[in-house]
Amino acid sequence: MFWSFNLSSNAALVQHLVESKFLTNQRAIKAMNATSRSFYCPLSPYMDSPQSIGYGVTISAPHMHATALQELEPVLQPGCSALDIGSGSGYLVAAMARMVAPNGTVKGIEHIPQLVETSKKNLLKDINHDEVLMEMYKEKRLQINVGDGRMGTSEDEKFDAIHVGASASELPQKLVDQLKSPGKILIPIGTYSQNIYLIEKNEQGKISKRTLFPVRYVPLTDSPDDSSDY
């Protein structure tokens, strides 16, 4: 199992992901090296498995974060906009922000208010000495808010990249509508049997779907209450 490894540092974890071929893109590697999991995961931060972060929620396994950054990298270029639904600990919000900086925008949506407050504290600890990301945060181009991820953001805005950290029984049309042309969504779809899919919208607005691999996530419609994200 990929998550049987318990490494001693963030650098060792990233190197493990590189050696396991989950990470090959240099920009994704750089983002994960710069975003220490220790700020976002109090227990066993360098183990490649989901870990509890309270409120019945888990932070995704590192190889799932690596997959997200790797697959979405073409639309996580400097100046791009990204949306993380079910942002949990805030880890992926920070990693994506490092990829779209200095002029990009990243928004996280999480439906548990207490977790939103915790994730904001995690984020600020992480970016405290990063002038670029702190400027993004002050300008509200880097933020985490309470909301229903099924509905996307309340504002009339579109994103280059959308990551969904909980499963949907089918692709939510609201998220497709909030995706730019071109743009990409990474989302787990299914009920008992789930797969991670990469959804792509081309410049003409045509949608295509590519299956990556089987997963098990808690659903978007419910509060998580057991292990997920592998």
N, C-alpha and C positions, 0 to 999 in steps of 0.2 A: 504494500500500500504506500502511496506517495506520502501520507501523513504520519508514517512511522518514524520519521527523522526528527530529532530534537537537537537543534544546533545551538552553538554557544554565543552567536552574535548575529546582528542583522546582515552584516557582510557575508557571513558563512551561509545564512539562509538564502540570500540572493545567489550566491555561487552554486548552491545546491539546485536552485531552480534553473540556472543556466545549464548545469551539467545534465539535468533531467529533461532538457529541451523545452521546458515551458517558457523560458525566456531566451530569445535570440536577438531581439531588436535592441539596439544600443540605447535608444532614448527611453525605452521601457525599463531597461536595466538601470540606467542612471536615476530614473524616478524612484525605483524601489530602493536603491542604495541610499538615496537622500531622504527617504521617508521611513524612519525607524518604527517598526511595529511595536516597540516597547512603549511608545506614547499612547497607543490605542488599545493595547491588550495587556492587562495586568498579570494574567496567568500564562506561563509558557509561551511568551510572544514569538519565539523562534522555532516552534514546532510546526511542521507543515500539516496542520489539522485545524478544524474549527475550534474556537475556544469561547467559553462563556464571558460575556461582558456585562452581565446583569440584566434584570427585567425580562428574564426568559429568552434572551437574545444571544446569538453567537456572532463573533466576527468570522468572516469566511476564511477558509484555509488559504495560506499564501499562494498556492499554485492556482487558485481561482482568481485572486487579484492579479497574478501574473498573466493569466489568460485574458482577463479583461483589458489590461493595458496593452498587451501584445496585439490583440485583435482590433482594438479601437485606435491604435497608434496613428493610422493614416488620417483620422479626423480629430486627433488630439495634438495638432500642430500649434505653434505659437499664434495666438490671436483667435483660436477656435473657442467654441462654447460647448460645455458639457453638463449633463444632468445625471445625478446619481440618485436613483430611487431606492429607498430602503437603505439610507446611508449609514445607519448603525453607528459604529465607533467613530466615523469620520475619516478613516484611513484612506479610502479610495478617493475621496474628495481632495485630500491633500496631494496624493500622488498624481492625480489628473491635473491639478492646479500647477504642479511643477512642470508638466508637459505643455500646457497652453500658455504659461507665463511668457512675457510680462503683460501682454495686452488681452489675454483671454478671460473667460468667465466660467466658473464652476459653481453649480448649485446642488446642494444635497437636500433631499426630502425624506423625513423620517416621521412615522406616525406616533411614536412614543415620546411625549414631551420631556420626560426626565432624561431620556437617552439623548435627545437633542442638546440639552444643557451640558451633559457629560461630554458629548462629542465636540462641542464648541470649546470646552476646556482642554480637551485632548489636542485639538487643532492649534490652539493658541500656544500651548507648551511646545509643540513641534515647530511652529513657524516664528517663534519669538525672536530669533536672531536672523531671520531671512527677510531682508528689507523688501524684496520684490513681492513676496507673498503677503507680508504685512500691509503693503500698499494696496494690494488687491482686496484684502480683507476690509481695510478702512474705506475703500471705495465701493464696498458691497458687491464686488465682482467675485468674491469667494465667501460663500455663506451656506449655512445649514438651517433649514426651517421645518416647523411642524406642518405636516400635510398628508393628504391621501394620495399615495403614489399612483394609484390607478387613474387619477385625474391629471397627472402631470403637474405643471405649475399653474397658478391662478392667472398669471400674466399672459398676455398674447405674445409669446415669444417662441422662437425655434432654436434647436440645438444641432450642432454637428454630430455630437456623440451622446448616446443615452445608455446608461448601464442600469440594469434592474437586478436588485439583490434579493428578490423573492419571486416565487413562481406564479405564473398566470395560466389559466386553463386554455386561453387563446391569446393571440397578440392583441393588446389593447389598442383600439383605433385611435384613442386620444393621444397615445404616445407616437403613433405613426404620423398623426397630424402635426405634432410638435417637432418632428424631425425635418431638418433641412434637406434640400436636394442639391448635391448628394449628401448622404449622412448614413450613420450606422447605429444600430441598437444591438446590445448584447443582453439576452434575456433567457431565463429558464422557462420552458413552456411544457405543460402537462399536469396531470393530477397525481395519480400514484406513480405512473411511469413518466419521467421527465427527461428532457434533453436541454442542453444549452444550445441556443441558436444565435447565429449572427444574421441580423436582418439588415439589408442594404437597400437604400433608396437612391436611384441614379438621378442624373441631372434632369431627366424627363419625368421624374416622380414614380417610375416603375419600381415595384417592390420585389426583391428576391430573398430567399431564405436558405441558409446553409446550416446543416446540423454539425455540431462539434463533438459532443460526447454526452453520455448519460450523467445525470446529477440527481440530488434530492435536496430540495429547498422547501421551506415553509411557504405557504401561499400569501400573496399580496393582501388578500381579504381578511386575514386573521392575524392576531398577535402571536408571534412565535412562542412555542412552549416546549420545544425539544431540539435535539441536535439537527444541524442542517449544513448546507453549503459545502459539498465535496464532490 
